[in-house]
Amino acid sequence: MTVKLTKKQLAVLNYLQDFTEEKGYSPSYREMMAGLGLSSVSAVAEHVENLVEKGVLKKVPGAARSLEILDYKHEETVELFKVRMMDCTEEEKKILKEAATILGIDIG
């Protein structure tokens, strides 16, 4: 089963991934708030908690900068998209590409 994420949740994940790749550690909630243009640290905390509940993020309670992105995309889903795209109309390809984008799946 693929986890469905909102646009904000994808933005949080993308920011977290980019920051961690650049710095070598995860951002603080205040850095995420500033980087994402959110209005409060509690808004960041809410997004993080929702992502933890969905199994997309892992964090160590009480530890600073402990956010870790978990693999939430199943290879089977990516393969199904690719197989389906081999034998479909241009309109269906467009719809499948849009769906993959929404799900955050790279189908190439």
Buried (B, 14 or more C-beta within 10 A) or exposed (E): EEBEBEEBBBBBBEBBEEBBEEEEEBBBBEBBBEBBEBEEEEBBEEBBEBBBEBEBBEBEEEEEBEBEBEEBBEEEBBEBBBEEBEEEEEEEEEEBBEEBEEBBBEBE
